[in-house]
Amino acid sequence: MHAATCFTLISLVGLGWALATGDLTYRYVASWASSSMPLLYRIGAVWAGPAGALLLWALVLGGGASVAAATMPRGGVLRAWTTALLAPMLLAVLAMACLGTNPFTRLAFPPDDGRGVPLEWLRPIALVQEPMGYLGMALAIVPAVMTVMGAMGNASWRAGARRWSLATWALLGAAMLLDWRRRYGDTAWAMDWQWAPVHDGTAFAWIGATILLLAALRRWPVTATVTTAFVAFTLALAGLTIRRAHGWDGVHAFAATPTGRAAAWLALAASLAVSVELLRASSALPTLLRRAIRTAQGAALLGAVALVATGWARSAEIEVREGESTRVTDRFGAPWSLSLEGVSKVGREDVVSTVVAVRGAVAGRARGYVTADVRTLFSRTTGQAVAEEFFAGVSTGLLQDLRVDVRDAGTAEAVLNVQFVPLAAWLWFAGIVAVVAAFVAALAPRAPTDGEDA
């Protein structure tokens, strides 16, 4: 396992080097990189395509298996069987990368330049969001296998499975926050950005990690424990499949249907029920571990409440000219004055942003500037516009956010969609607290009384 992980890392570094140097003899480089992309984004294109994502998936899975094997007692039955079950999975992923979508396929006639990544990927948050999701979903397989092997044998497994489940839960929680934050500023997701973790597959694996943690804390019958682990394993694979396919395209339409809304409420209710059960199940743990888990679950409950509140946003579409202002009413009934301060174009020959600056004031008190932009990508050969992305400007407040999306912009006027999103700041705050507390719980030292029952 250590050797397989090492060679996978060498392959991934080689692909990253080809992207960084712009070696267009590789099909993958020509498909996902271009000379106009900054170096950091060219390296980030390692996980942009399906082939590179498979290689990253293999590295994370192999690394997780190596760490799990290295931290288990040598000669133990659990160590042997966990490694034996993870090895064929790593072999299957590597086989898909080698025989299916090989990232090292050569082109007979290299193009003059590559196609590059979609315009929405040229944002710093995208560099972190994608690998974070892959990391959490791939590592979720490790505690699932550990739980199956431990429940079917006699070796002590709960403490190790609990640590892995907590670490995975924290990583997936951080990935969900990044999913939300990225779509929160994307105009195309203005009305249903809350579904971003479903679209990116992270939510499925997060649910699996949550029930894995519950299985490690509760003494269920062997059949129930093994079934729970298989369900979590299936959810992690489902999340990876959706992310590898670059999202579930029907999530926008599904979110707008009565079935989609009912499914969201059902999933939220189930998550709250599991969170309450986790709070109860942690009562037998050592003090530090119990407090960390309860803090994480309490923050997760607060985040769920804030997420529900953000669904009650109030929006209005306005048309305003430079130097003029218009009045809108927020979710709490307070009057706002929004004035267009200017429209300007910035950028270079291939990427040009039309930036719209809006100044807001509520009850006579200024709330500063909000800048939204429309980013246009031009072809270097023809000079024609080939892609256009809209990004929102956000002014964060304690009780609500002011969010401004550009619908259309001229030289001195703009059509804007204005949203007032309640308690959005509480979602970010609660999510960060939950992630940090879960990491603390995963790294907490094992107490002398922390036996198999714990």
C-alpha positions as CSV (number, residue, x, y, z in Angstrom):
1,M,0.0,0.0,0.0
2,H,2.9,2.4,0.8
3,A,4.5,1.7,-2.5
4,A,1.3,2.1,-4.5
5,T,0.7,5.4,-2.8
6,C,4.2,6.5,-3.5
7,F,4.0,5.7,-7.2
8,T,0.6,7.3,-7.5
9,L,2.0,10.5,-6.0
10,I,4.9,10.4,-8.5
11,S,2.3,10.1,-11.4
12,L,0.3,13.1,-10.0
13,V,3.4,15.2,-9.7
14,G,4.3,14.3,-13.3
15,L,0.9,15.4,-14.5
16,G,1.2,18.6,-12.5
17,W,4.6,19.3,-14.1
18,A,3.2,18.8,-17.6
19,L,0.4,21.3,-16.8
20,A,2.7,23.8,-15.3
21,T,5.1,23.7,-18.3
22,G,2.2,23.7,-20.8
23,D,3.3,20.4,-22.5
24,L,0.5,20.3,-25.1
25,T,1.6,16.9,-26.4
26,Y,-0.6,15.4,-23.7
27,R,-4.3,15.3,-24.5
28,Y,-5.2,16.2,-20.9
29,V,-3.0,19.3,-20.9
30,A,-4.5,20.5,-24.2
31,S,-8.0,19.9,-22.8
32,W,-7.7,21.6,-19.4
33,A,-5.0,24.2,-19.6
34,S,-4.0,27.2,-21.7
35,S,-1.2,29.7,-21.9
36,S,-3.5,32.5,-20.7
37,M,-4.1,30.7,-17.4
38,P,-2.0,31.8,-14.4
39,L,0.5,29.1,-13.2
40,L,-1.5,28.3,-10.0
41,Y,-4.6,27.6,-12.0
42,R,-2.7,25.4,-14.5
43,I,-1.5,23.3,-11.6
44,G,-5.0,23.2,-10.2
45,A,-6.2,21.8,-13.4
46,V,-4.7,18.5,-12.2
47,W,-8.2,17.7,-10.7
48,A,-10.3,19.6,-13.3
49,G,-10.8,16.7,-15.7
50,P,-12.1,13.2,-15.1
51,A,-8.7,11.6,-15.7
52,G,-6.8,13.8,-13.2
53,A,-9.7,13.5,-10.7
54,L,-9.3,9.7,-10.8
55,L,-5.6,10.0,-10.2
56,L,-6.2,12.3,-7.2
57,W,-8.9,9.9,-5.9
58,A,-6.4,7.0,-6.1
59,L,-3.8,9.1,-4.2
60,V,-6.2,10.0,-1.4
61,L,-7.5,6.5,-1.1
62,G,-4.0,5.0,-1.1
63,G,-2.7,7.6,1.4
64,G,-5.7,7.0,3.7
65,A,-5.1,3.2,3.5
66,S,-1.4,3.7,4.2
67,V,-2.0,5.9,7.2
68,A,-4.6,3.5,8.5
69,A,-2.3,0.6,8.2
70,A,0.6,2.4,9.8
71,T,-1.4,3.5,12.8
72,M,-3.0,0.1,13.6
73,P,-1.1,-2.4,15.8
74,R,1.3,-4.5,13.8
75,G,0.3,-8.1,13.3
76,G,-3.3,-7.3,14.3
77,V,-6.2,-8.9,12.5
78,L,-8.0,-5.6,12.0
79,R,-4.9,-4.1,10.3
80,A,-4.6,-7.1,8.0
81,W,-8.2,-7.3,6.9
82,T,-8.7,-3.5,6.5
83,T,-5.6,-3.3,4.2
84,A,-6.7,-6.4,2.3
85,L,-10.1,-4.8,1.6
86,L,-8.8,-1.4,0.7
87,A,-6.1,-2.7,-1.7
88,P,-8.5,-4.0,-4.3
89,M,-10.4,-0.7,-4.2
90,L,-7.2,1.2,-4.9
91,L,-6.4,-1.3,-7.7
92,A,-9.8,-0.7,-9.3
93,V,-9.3,3.1,-9.3
94,L,-5.8,2.8,-10.7
95,A,-7.1,0.4,-13.4
96,M,-9.8,3.0,-14.4
97,A,-7.1,5.7,-14.5
98,C,-4.7,3.6,-16.6
99,L,-7.2,1.8,-18.9
100,G,-10.1,4.1,-19.1
101,T,-9.3,7.9,-19.1
102,N,-5.5,7.8,-19.1
103,P,-4.3,11.3,-18.3
104,F,-0.9,10.6,-20.0
105,T,-2.4,9.9,-23.5
106,R,-0.3,11.7,-26.2
107,L,-1.5,13.7,-29.2
108,A,0.0,13.1,-32.6
109,F,-0.4,16.8,-33.5
110,P,-0.3,19.2,-30.5
111,P,-2.5,22.3,-30.8
112,D,-1.1,25.8,-30.6
113,D,-2.8,26.4,-27.3
114,G,-5.1,24.5,-24.9
115,R,-8.8,25.0,-24.2
116,G,-8.4,25.8,-20.5
117,V,-10.8,25.4,-17.7
118,P,-14.3,27.0,-17.5
119,L,-14.3,30.6,-16.6
120,E,-16.0,30.0,-13.2
121,W,-12.9,27.9,-12.1
122,L,-10.6,30.9,-12.3
123,R,-11.3,31.9,-8.7
124,P,-9.2,31.2,-5.6
125,I,-12.0,29.3,-3.8
126,A,-12.2,26.8,-6.7
127,L,-8.6,25.8,-6.1
128,V,-9.4,24.6,-2.6
129,Q,-13.0,23.4,-3.0
130,E,-12.4,20.6,-5.5
131,P,-9.5,18.8,-3.8
132,M,-11.1,19.2,-0.4
133,G,-14.3,17.4,-1.6
134,Y,-12.2,14.6,-3.2
135,L,-10.2,14.3,0.0
136,G,-13.2,14.0,2.3
137,M,-15.2,11.6,0.1
138,A,-12.2,9.3,-0.7
139,L,-11.2,9.1,3.0
140,A,-14.8,8.3,4.0
141,I,-14.2,4.8,2.6
142,V,-11.5,4.1,5.2
143,P,-13.7,4.2,8.4
144,A,-16.4,2.4,6.5
145,V,-14.1,-0.6,5.8
146,M,-12.7,-0.4,9.3
147,T,-16.2,-0.6,10.7
148,V,-17.2,-3.6,8.6
149,M,-14.0,-5.5,9.5
150,G,-14.1,-4.6,13.1
151,A,-17.8,-5.5,13.6
152,M,-17.3,-8.8,12.0
153,G,-14.2,-9.7,14.1
154,N,-13.2,-9.5,17.7
155,A,-10.5,-6.8,17.6
156,S,-10.9,-3.4,19.2
157,W,-12.0,-1.0,16.5
158,R,-14.4,1.6,17.8
159,A,-11.8,4.2,18.9
160,G,-10.0,4.0,15.6
161,A,-13.2,4.2,13.5
162,R,-14.4,7.1,15.7
163,R,-11.2,9.1,15.0
164,W,-11.4,8.4,11.2
165,S,-15.1,9.2,11.1
166,L,-14.6,12.5,13.0
167,A,-11.7,13.5,10.7
168,T,-13.7,12.6,7.6
169,W,-16.8,14.4,9.0
170,A,-14.7,17.6,9.5
171,L,-13.2,17.5,6.0
172,L,-16.5,17.0,4.4
173,G,-18.0,19.8,6.6
174,A,-15.3,22.1,5.3
175,A,-15.9,21.0,1.7
176,M,-19.7,21.7,2.1
177,L,-18.9,25.2,3.4
178,L,-16.7,25.8,0.4
179,D,-19.4,24.4,-1.9
180,W,-21.9,26.8,-0.4
181,R,-19.6,29.8,-0.4
182,R,-18.5,29.3,-4.0
183,R,-22.1,29.1,-5.3
184,Y,-23.3,31.9,-3.0
185,G,-21.4,34.3,-5.2
186,D,-22.4,32.7,-8.5
187,T,-25.3,34.5,-10.1
188,A,-26.5,31.3,-11.9
189,W,-27.1,29.8,-8.4
190,A,-28.7,32.9,-6.9
191,M,-31.9,31.2,-5.8
192,D,-30.8,27.7,-5.0
193,W,-27.1,27.9,-3.8
194,Q,-28.2,25.9,-0.8
195,W,-28.2,22.8,-3.1
196,A,-24.5,23.1,-4.0
197,P,-23.3,20.2,-1.8
198,V,-25.9,18.0,-3.4
199,H,-24.7,19.1,-6.9
200,D,-21.1,18.5,-6.0
201,G,-21.8,15.2,-4.2
202,T,-20.4,16.3,-0.8
203,A,-23.7,16.1,1.0
204,F,-24.0,12.3,0.3
205,A,-20.6,11.5,1.8
206,W,-21.2,13.8,4.7
207,I,-24.4,12.0,5.6
208,G,-22.4,8.7,5.4
209,A,-19.7,10.0,7.7
210,T,-22.4,11.1,10.2
211,I,-24.0,7.7,10.5
212,L,-20.5,6.1,10.6
213,L,-19.7,8.2,13.6
214,L,-23.0,7.2,15.2
215,A,-22.2,3.5,14.6
216,A,-18.8,3.9,16.2
217,L,-20.4,5.5,19.3
218,R,-23.4,3.2,19.8
219,R,-23.2,-0.5,20.5
220,W,-25.5,-1.9,17.8
221,P,-25.9,-5.5,16.7
222,V,-23.3,-6.7,14.2
223,T,-25.8,-6.8,11.4
224,A,-27.0,-3.2,12.0
225,T,-23.4,-2.0,12.3
226,V,-22.3,-3.7,9.0
227,T,-25.3,-2.4,7.2
228,T,-24.7,1.1,8.4
229,A,-21.1,0.9,7.1
230,F,-22.2,-0.4,3.7
231,V,-24.7,2.5,3.4
232,A,-22.0,5.0,4.3
233,F,-19.6,3.4,1.8
234,T,-22.3,3.6,-0.9
235,L,-23.0,7.2,-0.2
236,A,-19.3,8.1,-0.4
237,L,-19.1,6.4,-3.8
238,A,-22.3,8.1,-5.0
239,G,-20.7,11.5,-4.0
240,L,-17.5,10.7,-5.8
241,T,-19.4,9.6,-8.9
242,I,-21.4,12.8,-9.0
243,R,-18.3,15.0,-8.5
244,R,-16.3,13.1,-11.1
245,A,-19.2,13.7,-13.5
246,H,-18.9,17.4,-12.7
247,G,-22.2,17.7,-10.8
248,W,-25.8,16.6,-11.1
249,D,-27.2,18.8,-13.9
250,G,-30.8,18.4,-12.8
251,V,-30.3,19.8,-9.3
252,H,-31.6,23.2,-10.3
253,A,-34.8,21.9,-11.7
254,F,-35.2,19.4,-8.9
255,A,-34.8,22.1,-6.2
256,A,-37.7,24.1,-7.7
257,T,-40.2,21.2,-7.6
258,P,-42.5,20.2,-4.7
259,T,-40.7,16.9,-4.5
260,G,-37.3,18.6,-4.3
261,R,-38.5,20.9,-1.5
262,A,-40.0,17.9,0.4
263,A,-36.8,16.0,0.0
264,A,-34.8,18.9,1.4
265,W,-37.0,19.2,4.5
266,L,-36.9,15.4,5.0
267,A,-33.1,15.4,4.7
268,L,-32.8,18.3,7.1
269,A,-35.2,16.6,9.7
270,A,-33.1,13.3,9.4
271,S,-29.9,15.3,9.9
272,L,-31.3,17.0,13.0
273,A,-32.5,13.6,14.4
274,V,-29.0,12.1,13.9
275,S,-27.4,15.1,15.5
276,V,-29.5,14.8,18.6
277,E,-28.7,11.1,18.8
278,L,-25.0,11.9,18.5
279,L,-25.3,14.3,21.4
280,R,-26.8,11.6,23.5
281,A,-24.4,8.9,22.4
282,S,-21.3,11.0,23.4
283,S,-22.2,11.1,27.1
284,A,-19.9,8.1,27.9
285,L,-16.8,9.6,26.3
286,P,-13.9,11.3,28.2
287,T,-14.5,15.0,29.0
288,L,-12.4,16.7,26.3
289,L,-13.7,14.4,23.5
290,R,-17.3,14.7,24.7
291,R,-17.2,18.5,24.8
292,A,-15.6,18.7,21.3
293,I,-18.2,16.4,19.8
294,R,-21.0,18.2,21.5
295,T,-19.7,21.6,20.3
296,A,-19.4,20.2,16.7
297,Q,-23.0,18.9,16.8
298,G,-24.4,22.0,18.5
299,A,-22.7,24.1,15.8
300,A,-24.1,21.8,13.1
301,L,-27.6,22.3,14.5
302,L,-27.1,26.1,14.5
303,G,-25.9,25.9,10.9
304,A,-29.0,23.9,9.9
305,V,-31.2,26.6,11.4
306,A,-29.3,29.3,9.6
307,L,-29.5,27.3,6.3
308,V,-33.3,27.2,6.7
309,A,-33.4,31.0,7.4
310,T,-31.4,31.7,4.2
311,G,-34.1,30.2,2.2
312,W,-36.4,33.1,3.1
313,A,-34.4,35.7,1.2
314,R,-36.2,38.7,-0.2
315,S,-35.3,39.8,-3.7
316,A,-36.1,42.7,-6.0
317,E,-35.0,43.7,-9.5
318,I,-34.1,47.3,-10.0
319,E,-32.8,49.5,-12.9
320,V,-30.6,52.4,-11.9
321,R,-28.4,55.0,-13.7
322,E,-25.1,56.2,-12.5
323,G,-25.4,58.9,-9.8
324,E,-29.0,58.0,-9.1
325,S,-30.5,55.9,-6.3
326,T,-33.5,53.7,-5.8
327,R,-35.3,52.4,-2.7
328,V,-35.9,48.8,-1.7
329,T,-37.2,47.1,1.5
330,D,-35.3,44.3,3.2
331,R,-36.6,41.1,4.8
332,F,-37.2,42.9,8.1
333,G,-39.1,45.8,6.5
334,A,-36.3,48.4,6.7
335,P,-35.9,50.8,3.8
336,W,-32.6,50.7,1.8
337,S,-31.3,53.3,-0.6
338,L,-29.1,51.8,-3.3
339,S,-27.1,54.1,-5.7
340,L,-25.0,53.2,-8.7
341,E,-21.6,54.7,-8.2
342,G,-20.1,53.6,-11.5
343,V,-19.6,51.0,-14.2
344,S,-16.0,50.2,-15.4
345,K,-14.2,47.6,-17.5
346,V,-10.9,46.1,-16.3
347,G,-8.8,43.2,-17.5
348,R,-6.6,42.2,-20.4
349,E,-7.2,41.1,-24.0
350,D,-8.6,37.6,-23.2
351,V,-10.5,38.3,-20.0
352,V,-12.4,41.5,-19.3
353,S,-14.6,42.2,-16.3
354,T,-17.4,44.7,-16.3
355,V,-17.5,45.9,-12.6
356,V,-20.6,47.5,-11.2
357,A,-20.2,49.5,-7.9
358,V,-23.2,50.0,-5.7
359,R,-23.4,51.9,-2.5
360,G,-26.0,51.0,0.1
361,A,-27.5,52.8,3.0
362,V,-30.2,51.7,5.5
363,A,-32.1,54.2,7.7
364,G,-29.7,56.9,6.7
365,R,-26.6,54.9,7.7
366,A,-24.1,54.0,5.0
367,R,-23.2,50.3,4.6
368,G,-20.3,50.8,2.2
369,Y,-19.8,49.6,-1.4
370,V,-20.8,46.4,-3.0
371,T,-19.1,45.4,-6.3
372,A,-20.5,42.8,-8.7
373,D,-19.0,41.9,-12.0
374,V,-19.6,40.2,-15.4
375,R,-16.5,38.4,-16.6
376,T,-16.1,37.9,-20.3
377,L,-13.6,35.5,-22.0
378,F,-12.5,36.4,-25.5
379,S,-10.8,34.2,-28.1
380,R,-7.2,35.3,-28.8
381,T,-7.4,34.3,-32.4
382,T,-10.8,35.8,-33.4
383,G,-11.4,38.4,-30.7
384,Q,-14.9,37.1,-30.2
385,A,-16.5,36.6,-26.8
386,V,-16.6,32.8,-26.1
387,A,-17.9,32.7,-22.5
388,E,-19.5,34.9,-19.9
389,E,-19.9,34.5,-16.1
390,F,-21.7,36.6,-13.6
391,F,-20.5,37.0,-10.0
392,A,-22.4,38.6,-7.2
393,G,-21.2,41.3,-4.8
394,V,-22.0,40.7,-1.1
395,S,-22.0,42.9,1.9
396,T,-22.1,40.8,5.1
397,G,-24.2,41.7,8.1
398,L,-24.9,40.1,11.4
399,L,-28.6,39.5,10.7
400,Q,-28.7,39.6,6.9
401,D,-26.5,39.9,3.8
402,L,-27.0,42.4,1.0
403,R,-26.3,40.5,-2.3
404,V,-26.2,42.3,-5.7
405,D,-26.3,40.4,-9.0
406,V,-25.8,42.1,-12.4
407,R,-28.5,41.3,-14.9
408,D,-27.3,43.7,-17.5
409,A,-24.8,46.6,-17.6
410,G,-24.2,49.5,-20.0
411,T,-21.8,52.4,-19.8
412,A,-23.7,54.4,-17.2
413,E,-26.7,52.2,-16.2
414,A,-27.3,48.7,-14.9
415,V,-30.1,46.2,-14.2
416,L,-29.5,44.6,-10.8
417,N,-31.1,41.8,-8.8
418,V,-30.9,42.7,-5.1
419,Q,-31.3,40.0,-2.4
420,F,-31.5,40.3,1.4
421,V,-30.4,36.9,2.8
422,P,-31.2,36.4,6.5
423,L,-28.6,34.8,8.9
424,A,-26.1,33.8,6.2
425,A,-23.2,34.9,8.4
426,W,-24.4,32.5,11.1
427,L,-24.1,29.6,8.6
428,W,-20.4,30.4,8.0
429,F,-19.7,30.9,11.7
430,A,-21.5,27.7,12.7
431,G,-19.8,25.7,10.0
432,I,-16.3,26.9,10.9
433,V,-16.9,26.1,14.6
434,A,-18.3,22.6,13.8
435,V,-15.3,21.8,11.6
436,V,-12.7,23.0,14.1
437,A,-14.4,21.1,17.0
438,A,-14.6,17.9,14.9
439,F,-10.9,18.1,14.1
440,V,-10.1,18.7,17.8
441,A,-12.2,15.6,18.7
442,A,-10.4,13.5,16.0
443,L,-7.0,14.5,17.4
444,A,-7.9,14.4,21.1
445,P,-5.5,12.1,23.1
446,R,-7.0,8.8,24.1
447,A,-7.7,8.7,27.8
448,P,-6.7,5.6,29.9
449,T,-10.4,4.8,30.4
450,D,-11.2,5.2,26.7
451,G,-11.8,1.5,26.2
452,E,-13.8,-0.5,23.6
453,D,-17.1,0.7,25.0
454,A,-16.1,4.3,24.3
